């Protein structure tokens, strides 16, 4: 039994039945009673779509991910899986939509098509036109990362600036005087990608504060780039004895480059950064690092989005996570200290 059969028996259109169930448009009391009588007579049980219609919701949230042409990093994949799991706990579906590059139409369909009740938006730029577009529509959304002036939006982020500062101070305390930041790609940094920009600023400022000679290099998000980047550092910056990184995807290549160069970690070279715990533990030796808690971020994002959907007039809230830097075996005193 479906809405079409109910409409036929009640002598009304399918749209009238939909309006009567959803309350989106006024329907006369007599018509509503006639429709309800037919529903009761037929023992109609609305399916999930009909229940969502009656609630005025789709029971679906959108998750806007990086472009389909870009390979998602381990942490990004973990975040996507965690959002799906957190949404399922609320009996919600998740619609994935890429954005950026040639995918603007996909994002626009999410925004204007009312396919979803709200959106979680990944990979935020300091000045992000997608945030401005979502704000203009009134569609509830939460960002993973935050724009330069985030006061009017709902967001969840990791305090990259604060964590990178801690890493630099740790290296300074160990006697390192020449350090390098292995950042994300040139394209991401140039676009104003929040974590990369904030990491750079904190790295340079903290190094100056502690009297260190600091260098910042960009690296694409893959192992081959990590290997090439580290080999370039060894040639162009031979005085560097320690690195800080936020580029998890490049780590396997950095590992191979260290091995190829015959460098002992941490005897000859120290490495630290902001990296997911699982990846830090898999590094050899285990990496001194602050975690990127993808699961916690996903849960918070879903909770904030549901809060906003439930009360669109609520004051925007956010969560800035600052996990501790876990000391492992990849950092040690500078050579000759």
N, C-alpha and C positions, 0 to 999 in steps of 0.2 A: 504494500500500500504506500502511495506517495502523494505529494502535494497535488499532482495533476488529478488524481482520482477524487481527492477531497474537494477540489474546486468544481469538478464535474457534478458531484452529488449535491453540493451546496448551491450550484447554479451561479457561481462567480468565477472570476478569472484566477489563474495561478498567482498573479501578482497580488491580488487582493488577499489570498490566503497567506502569502508571505508577509504582507503588511500587517495582517491580523496577528500573526505569530511574533513578529519582530517589534511591532509598535512603532516602526519608523515613519509611517504615515497614518493619518486618522482613518479609521474604518467605523462605520455606524455601529451602534450597540446591537441593533437587530442582526446585522450581517455577522458580527463577531459571535453572537449567540448561535446563529445557524451553523457557522463553521465549527464551533465547539461541539454542537450536537452531533454533527457528522463524525467528528473525531472520536467522540465518546462511543457512538454507535459502531464504528469500525474497529475500535480498540487500537487506534493508531499510536505507534510509538516512534517519535521522531528519531532519525539517525543522528550521528554526531554533527553532520552539517546543518541539519535542521535545528538541533539544540543550540548550535552556535548562532544561527540566524535569529532564533528566539531571544538569545541573550544580547543580540546586537554586536556579536564578536565573531571572529573567524577561528578563535582558539589556535592561532598560528602566529609565531613571531618570526621576523626576518633576521637573518644573520648575514651582514654584508662583509664579505671576505676580500682579500687582495685579488688582483686579476687572475683569471684562470691560467694565463700564460706563465705566471710566476709559481714556482714550486714552494708550497707552504713549508715553513720550518717545523721542526719537531714540536716546539712550544706552541706554534699556531695550530697545528693539528690537534694537540692535546687540548687547547682551548676550545676548538670547535666541538670535539667529542664531549667535553665537559658541559658546554652549553646545551647540547642535545640531551644529555643525561639530566641536567637540572630542569630543563623544560618538561621532559617526560614525567618527572615527579609531580608536575602540576597538570598533567594530561594535556600538554601543549605540543603541537608539531613545530618543526623548525624548517623554514624555507631559506636555503642558501642562495646568495646572489653575489656574484663578483662585481667589483667596481674598479674604475680606473682603466686606463688604456682604451680599448674598444668596447668597454662594457657599460658605458653611461646609460644606454637604453634600458639595460637590466635594472640598474639602480632606480631609474625614473619610473619603471613599472612598479617597483616595490613602493615607491613614494606615493604615486598617484592612483594605483590600481585598487587600493584598499584590500589587498590580499592578506594583509597581516594586521594584527592589533598594535604592534610596536616593533621597533628595530633595535638591534645591537650592532654597532658600527665599529669595525676594527681598523687599526693602523691609521691613527689620527695625525694630521698635519697641524702645525701651529695655526695656520690660517686655512681652514678646510672648507671648501665650498659645499661639500656634502652636509656638513653640520648646519650651515646657513640654509640650505635647501630644506632639510628636515624641520628646522625651526619655523620656517615660513609656512609649512603645511599644517602644523599643530599635531602631527603624528608623534606619539610618545617614542622616545629613543634614549638609549644609553650608549656612551662612547667608551671604547677601551683605549685609554689615553685621553689627553685633554688639550683643547686649543689654548692659545696664549692667554686669553681672558675667559676662564671657564666658569665664571660665577653664575651664569644663567642656564647652565646645562647640567645634566646628570651624567656622571662618569665614574669609571674605576681605572686606576693607574698604579704603576709601580714608581716609587720615588728614585728614578734613575740618577738624577743629579746627586741626591744625598748618598746613595749607595756607591756611586763612582768616587765621590769624595772620600768615603771611608776606605775604599780600596787603595787610593793614592796615599792616604795617610799611613796605611799599613805598610806599604812599600817604603815610604820615607822612614818609618820607624826601624825598618830592617836595614837601612843604610843605602838604599838605592838612590842615585843622583840623576840618572838618565832613564826616562820612562817613555813608553809609547802607548797611545790609545789605538787599538784595532777596532775601528768603527764599522758601521754598516756601509752600504754602497754609496758611491758618489751621487747617484741619482736620488736616493732616499734623503741624503743629507741636503742636497740642493733643493729638494722639494719642500724642505722644512719639516721632515718627519720628527715628531716630538721627542722620542727617546734619544735619537741620535744627536739632535741639537742640544738637548739638556745635558747629555753625557759629555759632549765636547766642552761645553761651557764650564761644567763642574770640574772636569779633568784639568783644564788649563788654569782655572782660578786656584784650585787647591794645590797644584804643582807650584805655581808662583808663590802662594802663601808659604809653602814649605821649602822654597828655594831649590826646586828641582828643575832640570832642563827637560822640557816636555815636547813631545812630537805627536801629531795626530795624523793617522793614515786611514783612508777609506778602503773597504774590502767588500767585494761582492759576496752574496750569501750562498757560497758553495765551497766544498773542500778544496777544489783545484785553485780557487782564488785565495783561499787561506794559505795554501802552500806557497804560491807565488808571492803573496803579500809578505809573508815572513822572510822569505829568501831576499826580497827587496830590502826589507828592514836591515837584515844582516849586512848587506852590501853598502847601503847608503847611510846607515846609522849604527856602525859597529860598536859605538860606545854604550848603546842601550843595553841594560841588563834586566829589564823587567817590562812586562806589558799588562795592560788592562783591556778587557774586551767586553762588548755587548753582542758580538756576532757569533751566535751559537753554531750556525750552519758552517762557518769557516773553521771551527775547532779541529775537526779531523785532519784537515790539511795542515794546520799549524802543528799538530802533533807529529805528522810525517816530516815536516820541515825541521823540527827540533831533532828528531831521530837522525835525519839525513845529515844534519850539521854536526852530529856527535855531541850535542849539548846535553849536559845533565840538568834535570829539573828536580830540585831548585838550586843545585850547586853552582851551575853556570848561568842559569836564567830562571827568573820567577814569572809566574803567570797567574792572574786573578781577574775577576770581573763579575758581571751580573749574568748568571747562566742558570738554567733549571737544574735542580738538584740531581736528577737522574743523569743528565749529561755530565755534570761536574764529577759525579762518582765514577762514571765510565772513563774519564780521562786518566792518563797514566803519567805521573801519579795523580791521585784524586785532586781536583781543583779547588783551591780556596776561592769561594764565590758566595754571592748573595743569590738566593733562589728567585726564580720568576714563577710565582704560585698560580699557574694557569687554572687549576681546578677551583681555587678560592675565588679568583677573579671572575670566572664564569658564573659561579653561584651568586656572587654579589651582583653581577650585572643582571641576571635573570630576576633576582629579588627586587632590585631597584626598578626594573622595567615594569614588573607586575604592580609595584606600589604606585607608579606613575599612571599606569593604565586604569587602576582602580580609583585614583583621585587625580585627574588631570590638573587640578589647581594647586596641588601640593608644591611646597617650596623645594626647588632642586636640591638634591643631595649628592654626595660623592664619597669615594673611598680611596685614599692614597696609602698604598701598602709599602711598608719599609721593613722587609724581612732582615734578619741579622746576617752578617757576613760569616759564613762557617769556615773556620780555619782548618785546612786540610794540608796536604803535603807538597803543593806546587809552589809555595812561596818560602823563601829563606833569605838569609843575610847576603848582602852583596859580596861578590868575589873580592877577596883581599881586605875585607873589613876587619 
